[in-house]
Amino acid sequence: MHVRELDELLSDAAFRVADAAFHMLYADRPFLYAFQLLVSRRVRQIDLSAYPEVFLRPGVLRRPNSLPAWVKRAVFHRDRGRCQRCATDLTGVAITNETIRIDHIVPLAESGTNDPTNFQLLCEKCNLDKAASIGFDEQRVHTYW
């Protein structure tokens, strides 16, 4: 009797909750890491011949030419302007000569994606040290307060 009304109510609720849920999950780096590991397993299974323009070789996606500014800003703000390996302040307030690197948490070489949820903020030294290894340091998850 009220199926249509309930369906409209649920559709409206899902629309309103989607952004809030994404913001909460985007801030949860351990969740993103686990999610990206699942995604990388799926990427390894995709047939290269189905998407030759997307893959460099089987299981390895092509690197984008550049990242959109909004992705860089989102990663910078989510990671609170700190290197996610050594916690160096990259805001430019305390130290002004650090080079900011936006790094793949699960590298492309390990079937990682170019999805915004697979990036983290690193200083240049940590980025060079990490190279193409999977790099997630759970202790770098900081609360806002």
C-alpha positions as CSV (number, residue, x, y, z in Angstrom):
1,M,0.0,0.0,0.0
2,H,2.8,2.4,0.8
3,V,5.5,0.9,-1.4
4,R,5.8,3.8,-3.7
5,E,5.9,6.3,-0.8
6,L,8.6,4.2,1.0
7,D,10.6,3.9,-2.2
8,E,10.6,7.7,-2.7
9,L,11.6,8.2,1.0
10,L,14.5,5.7,0.7
11,S,15.7,7.2,-2.6
12,D,15.7,10.6,-1.0
13,A,17.5,9.4,2.1
14,A,20.2,7.6,0.0
15,F,20.8,10.7,-2.0
16,R,21.2,12.8,1.2
17,V,23.4,10.3,2.9
18,A,25.7,9.4,0.0
19,D,27.9,12.5,0.3
20,A,28.2,12.3,4.1
21,A,29.1,8.6,3.9
22,F,31.7,9.2,1.2
23,H,33.3,12.0,3.4
24,M,33.4,9.7,6.4
25,L,34.9,6.8,4.4
26,Y,37.4,9.0,2.6
27,A,38.8,10.1,5.9
28,D,39.1,6.5,7.1
29,R,42.6,5.6,5.6
30,P,42.6,2.0,7.0
31,F,39.3,1.4,5.2
32,L,40.6,2.9,2.0
33,Y,43.7,0.7,2.2
34,A,41.6,-2.4,2.6
35,F,39.3,-1.3,-0.2
36,Q,42.2,-0.7,-2.6
37,L,43.7,-4.1,-1.9
38,L,40.4,-5.6,-2.9
39,V,40.2,-3.4,-6.0
40,S,43.8,-4.4,-7.0
41,R,42.9,-8.1,-6.9
42,R,40.1,-7.3,-9.3
43,V,42.4,-5.2,-11.6
44,R,44.7,-8.2,-11.9
45,Q,41.8,-10.3,-13.3
46,I,40.7,-7.9,-16.0
47,D,41.6,-9.0,-19.5
48,L,44.1,-6.5,-21.0
49,S,42.5,-7.0,-24.5
50,A,39.2,-5.6,-23.3
51,Y,40.7,-2.2,-22.3
52,P,44.1,-1.8,-24.1
53,E,44.0,2.0,-23.8
54,V,43.7,1.7,-20.0
55,F,46.4,-0.9,-19.3
56,L,50.2,-0.6,-19.6
57,R,50.5,-4.4,-19.3
58,P,48.4,-7.1,-17.7
59,G,47.3,-6.0,-14.3
60,V,49.0,-2.6,-14.5
61,L,47.0,0.5,-15.2
62,R,48.6,3.4,-17.1
63,R,49.7,6.4,-15.0
64,P,47.7,9.6,-15.6
65,N,49.5,12.5,-17.3
66,S,48.5,14.7,-14.4
67,L,46.1,14.7,-11.4
68,P,43.3,17.2,-11.2
69,A,43.9,20.0,-8.7
70,W,40.8,19.0,-6.8
71,V,42.3,15.5,-6.2
72,K,45.6,17.0,-4.9
73,R,43.7,19.4,-2.6
74,A,41.4,16.6,-1.3
75,V,44.4,14.4,-0.5
76,F,46.3,17.3,1.1
77,H,43.3,18.2,3.4
78,R,42.4,14.6,4.2
79,D,46.0,13.9,5.3
80,R,46.1,17.2,7.1
81,G,49.2,18.5,5.3
82,R,51.4,15.8,6.8
83,C,53.6,13.1,5.2
84,Q,51.8,9.9,5.9
85,R,55.0,8.0,6.6
86,C,57.2,10.4,8.7
87,A,54.6,13.0,9.7
88,T,56.6,15.9,8.3
89,D,54.6,19.1,8.1
90,L,54.1,19.8,4.4
91,T,51.8,22.8,4.9
92,G,54.7,25.2,4.4
93,V,54.1,26.9,7.8
94,A,56.9,25.3,9.7
95,I,59.2,24.0,7.0
96,T,59.1,25.7,3.6
97,N,61.4,23.6,1.5
98,E,59.7,20.3,1.5
99,T,58.4,18.9,-1.8
100,I,54.9,17.4,-1.7
101,R,54.3,14.1,-3.4
102,I,50.9,12.6,-4.1
103,D,51.6,8.9,-4.0
104,H,49.7,5.7,-4.8
105,I,49.0,3.7,-1.6
106,V,48.8,0.6,-3.7
107,P,51.2,1.2,-6.5
108,L,50.2,0.8,-10.2
109,A,52.9,-1.9,-10.4
110,E,50.9,-3.8,-7.8
111,S,47.6,-3.4,-9.7
112,G,46.7,-0.2,-7.8
113,T,44.3,2.3,-9.3
114,N,44.3,6.0,-10.1
115,D,41.2,6.4,-8.0
116,P,41.3,9.4,-5.6
117,T,40.9,7.0,-2.7
118,N,44.3,5.4,-3.6
119,F,46.4,8.4,-3.0
120,Q,48.3,9.7,0.0
121,L,50.5,12.6,0.8
122,L,54.2,12.0,1.2
123,C,57.3,14.1,1.5
124,E,59.9,13.7,-1.3
125,K,62.2,11.5,0.9
126,C,59.5,9.1,1.9
127,N,58.2,8.9,-1.6
128,L,61.6,8.0,-2.9
129,D,62.2,5.4,-0.1
130,K,58.8,3.8,-0.7
131,A,59.3,3.5,-4.5
132,A,56.9,1.0,-5.9
133,S,56.1,-0.9,-2.7
134,I,52.7,-0.9,-1.1
135,G,52.9,1.8,1.5
136,F,50.4,2.3,4.2
137,D,51.4,3.3,7.7
138,E,48.3,3.0,9.9
139,Q,49.9,5.0,12.8
140,R,49.7,8.1,10.6
141,V,46.0,8.3,10.9
142,H,45.4,11.4,13.0
143,T,42.2,12.6,14.6
144,Y,41.0,16.2,13.9
145,W,41.1,17.2,17.6
